[in-house]
């Protein structure tokens, strides 16, 4: 009988996780970038990947996006997986006369009503007719998020979404992402170094350094020895996990909704 060769990628029914990586390793030109990665992303879950420079975070995203094929192991995806991708950087030629509306239509979506609604959903309606080159960094991040959402994704993939955004803008962006998840029920996979805010808004954290050092809830990872060893201790002194109680949350449109929940932990600043 012929030898059985493993299939690098298979589809799964919609009831299964959005994406799974099974013992995935990646080598490029003889250099090992990822080793024995196992990852499961459930529908409507926020998973944050953290790790130092060179840890393989971007390579992991490219495997999830289907841009890289694993050297070994397999990527398993939902049959109806639809990805919206927000890149870390996107350069727009300064000499190109391009409004935000035109920029968003370049992806093939010519529906003006949908473009306007999606910009409203990310609180960037005011940018619609403005030049893409003359909006702020925070506004540009929201426009990139709108661009990803116009694909009506079941999975949002975000590479350092708060890069270049000030502290207040980061807080607002992560609140917005959580509201988008709640309203659209899409999964979110993001890479970030903004641990104190990301951990506050994420369901699962994976700490990566070419292999999975640790993974789990924010509290579990924040106190894991391998996580603490990866980051400079002088910086880590500025972060701690604290517990407080929210009695409400905000919808994507800013409305306040009362909750009936138990106290929970966030990662935040240590003011002791």
ABEGO torsion letter per residue (X at the ends): XBBBBBBABBBBBAABBABBBBGBBBBBGGBBABBGBBBBBBBGBBBBBBEBBGAGAAAAAAAAAGABBBABEBBBBBAABBBBBBBABBBBBAABBBBAAAAAAAAGBABAAAAAAAAAAAGAAAAAABBAAABBAAAAAAAAAAAAAAAGBABBBBBGAABGBBAAAAAAAAAAAAAAAAAAGBBBBBBBABAAAAAAABABBBBBBGBBABBEBAAAAAABAAAAAABBAAAAAABBBBBBBBABBBBAAGBBBBBBBBBBBBBBBBAX
